[in-house]
Amino acid sequence: MATLSYSELGNRDLADSKILLLHGGSPSAAGRLIQQAVEKNLKQAIENSGDIALLPFLQIHNTIKLYDKVVELGRLTFDKSDRKMMSVIKDYYYDLNYPGENNMELNHEEASEAWNFADRIIKEMNI
């Protein structure tokens, strides 16, 4: 059985989220997959740098920290609105997955906006 890369897994998550959005699935379930797609592709960009000092970044889920590192590596150009959206997507990791005071549900419009953002960012990294 072949081992899939971060980007292969992330791209599969993004494709699966699109299926949910197109066919009436849960927008929140799509949001969880979108967060994973962004996280995994950011990790792929970091892994591709070949710098073993960056390996600890492969163990975190914070898309803001991952985004900042990918910008530092020159794989993305810093954009204030992109970083703000990374903050929104970062919250999907916990707030769509676990109960508690921060638990949230996405509507179709919010999930579609996140999908469009994720698709654009992933394409910009050109992994």
NORWODA-V926179 format. One record per backbone hydrogen bond with DSSP energy under -0.5 kcal/mol. CO is the residue of the C=O (numbers start at 1). NH is the residue of the N-H. If there is no record, write none. Layout:
CO NH
CO NH
This chain:
5 9
6 10
7 11
8 12
9 13
10 14
11 15
12 16
13 17
14 18
15 19
16 20
17 21
18 22
19 23
20 25
21 24
26 30
27 31
28 32
29 33
30 34
31 35
32 36
33 37
34 38
35 39
36 40
37 41
38 42
39 43
40 44
41 45
42 46
43 47
44 48
45 49
46 49
47 50
50 52
51 54
52 55
54 57
55 58
56 59
57 60
61 63
62 66
63 67
64 68
65 69
66 70
67 71
68 72
69 73
70 75
70 76
71 74
79 83
80 84
81 85
82 86
83 87
84 88
85 89
86 90
87 91
88 92
89 92
89 93
90 93
90 94
91 95
92 96
94 97
94 98
95 104
100 103
107 111
108 112
109 113
110 114
111 115
112 116
113 117
114 118
115 119
116 120
117 121
118 122
119 123
120 124
121 125
122 126
122 127
123 126
